[in-house]
Amino acid sequence: MPMIFKIRSNKIENKIKVDIKNIIRKYKYIKFEIELTKNLSIMEIEISISLQKQSPAKVIISIPDKREEITGRYSICLNYWLPNCIEAVYRSQRSLTLKFDTDDYGNSNCLSMDSEDINNLIPDEYSMRNHYKQRYNNNPMPFHKFKKNWLERQHQVFWRGSTTGGGVLNTTKDLFKLKRVILCQLYNHNNSFNMKISKIVQNNLPKQILIDELKKEKIWTRSVFENTFSKYCFYLDIPGNALAWGSIRKYLMGNLIFKSTTKRQLYYYRFLKPWTHYIPVDENFLDLDEKYSWVKSNMEEAALIAWNGYIQANNYIKNTPEYLISRILEKTN
């Protein structure tokens, strides 16, 4: 048994070091170590950085010993968080030990990307990705230019998404209990709405059976390229398992967002105000028709709200690492 554990430990250590090779290369004078621990849940990461002569000298990355592999979000987020932790140590001249959670739902004991506890929130994976892929605009459009472009778009609520938000799909009944599916059905015959499911996930039932059921309801379609959303004026922010992390990209594209009220928060929500940056709707979207009617009757004001959201999103994405570092420094005071 010790031999098996050692083999798995070496395998995971090597995988992490390959994943963060660019960080290791950049900080050649820092020693990087990987530790397996029983004290972390499966989606958590702990980063410890010690100082020597006022510079970071050693980084210990602790991961749960129950983890069999390092892939996907776990690896991606580590690459976002680690260099910003190192930068925070440079600025503060203090060692740090912080736990991060990579799960959809977050953890009250960790820095989290989606949570009811705003004091532990950090920018989510999608926000960080949009920053590092430079999807923000250093010179965003002035309002007069934005409004002209926006009013020329198709005046529809355009939405595409996956089958998240209700756990594992074991039956077709599970499928039709999903809020996303219910909303697609509800507005399927309304020409002002273009809403369809485009990806099957979290299913035990064969994917094709679920697709066939959605096709019967005429609410299934293939996925679209992200820039397709920029051809439309409106977007509906519908939470899935967690909040809709991808909505930040829609703000960046100038969509007017219909956003529901939720207890859970993403980091950038603190910068958004209802009727200034988005159109607020009921948590269950019961007043969506009413709010949509207001927008259609007040397109000049609606364009301004969309532009405000676009400007705020660009400012946020441009400075996302700084918000992460600020939170790290706050937690190491």
PyMOL commands that set and color helices and strands:
alter all, ss='L'
color gray80, all
select helices_A, chain A and resi 2-19+21-26+72-92+118-120+125-132+143-151+172-175+179-186+207-216+226-231+247-252+267-271+288-297+299-318+320-332
alter helices_A, ss='H'
color red, helices_A
select strands_A, chain A and resi 31-37+44-52+55-64+96-101+154-162+193-199+232-237+256-260+279-281
alter strands_A, ss='S'
color yellow, strands_A
deselect
rebuild
show_as cartoon
